[in-house]
Amino acid sequence: MIYHVNGTLDSCEMGYCVVDCSGVGYKLSISDNTFEQICGSVGEIIKLYSYLQVREDGIELFGFNSKEELEAFKLLISVSGIGPKNALAILSLLTPDKLYTLIAQEDTKSISRANGIGVKTAARIVLELHDKVTKMYFGQSSSALSTLKGSMSSSGGKGHLSEALDALIVLGYSRQEAQRALSGIDPTLDVEKIIPMALAKLM
């Protein structure tokens, strides 16, 4: 794992930069926010925190102007269906602090304004990160998607799959889509485990 790159900023364009480290040029994909922070430093020594993505079809290095942006990036890619490109698009629109605030407020509409991020994807981000973000960054615990949780807590004798079905419908999926996604999932699992599994099938 390459944790950071420290060297001379050789070039900087919207979307990527090249950092010269002892004669080796490292190309890093960057957010628009990082671009704005470093674009005036061409020819100067800079330090970018980094994340290395290794895939079968290639290797890509992502760069961040701060540890906070790197941590936000890693948090986003932990969400089912969110890849590095999606995470970078979100961080091009939002600073880490703004992102965490929107997640805590369950503001899917604002998050969905990022390039390539729809309302359903934004809802998935809020659903999977809300509790973690409120605990880690706001020092409190609250439920993700309060309407969803309220529906689940008042479901009475409903089974877990039925509760998960209601949850997916709240997130904007049709009943047919939700039923197909839930097909084959172990009904004895907790709802909190069933929903991410179903969302992964809906991608």
C-alpha positions as CSV (number, residue, x, y, z in Angstrom):
1,M,0.0,0.0,0.0
2,I,1.3,3.4,-1.0
3,Y,0.2,5.7,1.8
4,H,1.4,9.0,0.4
5,V,3.5,10.4,-2.5
6,N,5.9,13.2,-1.7
7,G,7.7,15.0,-4.6
8,T,7.6,17.8,-7.2
9,L,4.2,18.5,-8.8
10,D,5.1,18.0,-12.5
11,S,1.6,18.7,-14.0
12,C,-1.9,19.2,-12.8
13,E,-5.1,18.8,-14.8
14,M,-8.7,18.5,-13.8
15,G,-9.1,14.9,-12.7
16,Y,-5.4,14.0,-12.4
17,C,-1.9,15.1,-11.5
18,V,1.6,13.8,-12.0
19,V,4.1,14.0,-9.1
20,D,7.8,13.5,-9.8
21,C,9.4,11.4,-7.0
22,S,13.2,11.1,-7.6
23,G,12.8,10.9,-11.3
24,V,9.7,8.7,-11.3
25,G,6.4,10.3,-12.3
26,Y,3.4,9.0,-10.5
27,K,0.0,9.8,-12.1
28,L,-2.8,10.1,-9.5
29,S,-6.5,10.5,-10.1
30,I,-7.7,13.4,-7.9
31,S,-11.0,15.1,-6.9
32,D,-11.9,18.6,-8.0
33,N,-11.4,19.8,-4.5
34,T,-7.8,18.5,-4.4
35,F,-7.2,20.0,-7.8
36,E,-8.2,23.4,-6.6
37,Q,-5.9,23.0,-3.6
38,I,-2.7,22.0,-5.6
39,C,-3.2,23.4,-9.1
40,G,-1.1,26.5,-8.3
41,S,1.8,24.5,-7.0
42,V,3.3,23.1,-10.2
43,G,7.0,22.9,-9.8
44,E,6.8,22.8,-6.1
45,I,7.2,20.0,-3.6
46,I,3.8,18.6,-2.5
47,K,2.5,15.7,-0.5
48,L,-0.6,13.7,-1.4
49,Y,-2.1,10.9,0.6
50,S,-3.0,8.0,-1.7
51,Y,-5.0,4.9,-2.3
52,L,-3.9,2.2,-4.6
53,Q,-6.5,0.2,-6.5
54,V,-5.4,-3.1,-8.0
55,R,-7.7,-4.7,-10.6
56,E,-7.3,-7.5,-13.1
57,D,-7.2,-5.0,-15.9
58,G,-4.9,-2.4,-14.3
59,I,-3.6,-0.4,-11.4
60,E,-4.7,3.1,-10.5
61,L,-3.4,5.5,-7.9
62,F,-5.7,8.0,-6.3
63,G,-4.4,11.1,-4.5
64,F,-5.8,13.4,-1.8
65,N,-4.7,16.7,-0.4
66,S,-5.6,15.7,3.2
67,K,-6.0,12.7,5.4
68,E,-9.6,13.7,5.9
69,E,-10.4,13.3,2.2
70,L,-8.6,10.0,2.0
71,E,-10.6,8.7,5.0
72,A,-13.9,9.9,3.4
73,F,-12.9,8.1,0.2
74,K,-12.2,4.8,2.0
75,L,-15.5,5.2,3.8
76,L,-17.4,5.7,0.6
77,I,-15.9,2.7,-1.2
78,S,-17.0,0.5,1.7
79,V,-20.6,1.0,0.5
80,S,-21.9,-1.8,-1.7
81,G,-21.8,-0.7,-5.3
82,I,-19.7,2.4,-4.8
83,G,-16.3,2.2,-6.6
84,P,-13.4,4.6,-6.5
85,K,-14.6,6.7,-9.4
86,N,-18.0,7.2,-7.8
87,A,-16.3,8.1,-4.5
88,L,-14.1,10.6,-6.3
89,A,-17.1,12.2,-8.0
90,I,-18.7,12.7,-4.6
91,L,-15.6,14.2,-3.2
92,S,-15.3,16.5,-6.2
93,L,-18.7,18.0,-5.2
94,L,-18.4,17.8,-1.4
95,T,-15.7,18.3,1.2
96,P,-15.5,15.5,3.8
97,D,-17.2,17.6,6.5
98,K,-20.1,18.5,4.1
99,L,-20.5,14.9,3.1
100,Y,-20.7,13.7,6.7
101,T,-23.2,16.5,7.5
102,L,-25.4,15.5,4.6
103,I,-25.3,11.8,5.6
104,A,-26.2,12.6,9.2
105,Q,-29.1,14.8,7.9
106,E,-30.1,11.9,5.5
107,D,-30.0,14.5,2.6
108,T,-29.9,12.0,-0.3
109,K,-30.9,14.8,-2.8
110,S,-27.8,16.8,-2.2
111,I,-25.5,13.8,-2.4
112,S,-27.2,12.6,-5.6
113,R,-26.0,15.9,-7.4
114,A,-22.5,14.3,-7.7
115,N,-21.7,13.2,-11.3
116,G,-23.0,9.6,-11.8
117,I,-24.7,9.3,-8.5
118,G,-28.5,8.7,-8.6
119,V,-31.0,9.1,-5.8
120,K,-31.0,5.3,-5.1
121,T,-27.2,5.2,-4.9
122,A,-27.3,8.2,-2.5
123,A,-29.9,6.5,-0.4
124,R,-27.7,3.4,-0.2
125,I,-24.8,5.6,1.0
126,V,-27.0,7.1,3.7
127,L,-28.4,3.7,4.7
128,E,-25.0,2.1,5.1
129,L,-23.0,5.0,6.6
130,H,-25.5,7.0,8.7
131,D,-24.9,5.2,12.0
132,K,-21.2,5.0,11.5
133,V,-20.8,8.7,10.5
134,T,-23.0,9.9,13.4
135,K,-21.0,7.9,15.9
136,M,-17.5,8.6,14.5
137,Y,-17.9,12.3,13.6
138,F,-20.8,13.6,15.6
139,G,-20.4,11.6,18.8
140,Q,-24.0,10.3,18.8
141,S,-25.9,7.3,17.6
142,S,-29.0,7.6,15.6
143,S,-30.8,5.4,13.1
144,A,-30.2,5.6,9.4
145,L,-33.3,6.6,7.4
146,S,-35.6,7.2,10.3
147,T,-38.7,6.5,8.3
148,L,-37.3,3.2,7.3
149,K,-36.3,2.2,10.8
150,G,-39.6,3.4,12.2
151,S,-41.4,1.2,9.7
152,M,-39.3,-1.8,10.6
153,S,-39.7,-1.3,14.3
154,S,-43.5,-1.2,14.0
155,S,-43.8,-4.1,11.6
156,G,-45.2,-6.4,14.4
157,G,-45.1,-10.0,13.3
158,K,-43.6,-9.4,9.9
159,G,-40.7,-11.7,8.9
160,H,-37.3,-10.3,8.2
161,L,-37.7,-10.6,4.4
162,S,-41.0,-8.7,4.6
163,E,-39.4,-6.0,6.6
164,A,-36.5,-5.8,4.1
165,L,-39.0,-5.6,1.2
166,D,-40.7,-2.6,2.9
167,A,-37.2,-1.0,3.3
168,L,-36.3,-1.4,-0.3
169,I,-39.5,0.1,-1.4
170,V,-38.8,3.1,0.9
171,L,-35.5,3.4,-0.9
172,G,-37.3,3.8,-4.3
173,Y,-37.3,0.3,-5.7
174,S,-40.4,-1.2,-7.1
175,R,-42.0,-4.1,-5.3
176,Q,-41.0,-6.5,-8.2
177,E,-37.4,-5.3,-8.1
178,A,-37.3,-5.7,-4.4
179,Q,-38.8,-9.2,-4.5
180,R,-36.3,-10.4,-7.1
181,A,-33.4,-9.0,-5.1
182,L,-34.6,-10.8,-1.9
183,S,-35.1,-14.1,-3.7
184,G,-32.7,-16.7,-2.3
185,I,-31.6,-14.7,0.7
186,D,-31.7,-16.6,4.0
187,P,-34.8,-15.3,5.8
188,T,-33.3,-16.0,9.2
189,L,-30.7,-13.3,8.8
190,D,-31.1,-9.9,10.5
191,V,-32.8,-7.2,8.4
192,E,-29.6,-5.1,8.7
193,K,-27.7,-7.9,6.9
194,I,-30.4,-8.7,4.4
195,I,-30.7,-5.2,3.0
196,P,-27.1,-4.8,1.9
197,M,-27.2,-8.2,0.3
198,A,-30.3,-7.2,-1.7
199,L,-28.8,-3.9,-2.7
200,A,-25.7,-5.6,-4.0
201,K,-28.0,-7.8,-6.3
202,L,-29.8,-4.6,-7.5
203,M,-26.6,-3.1,-8.8
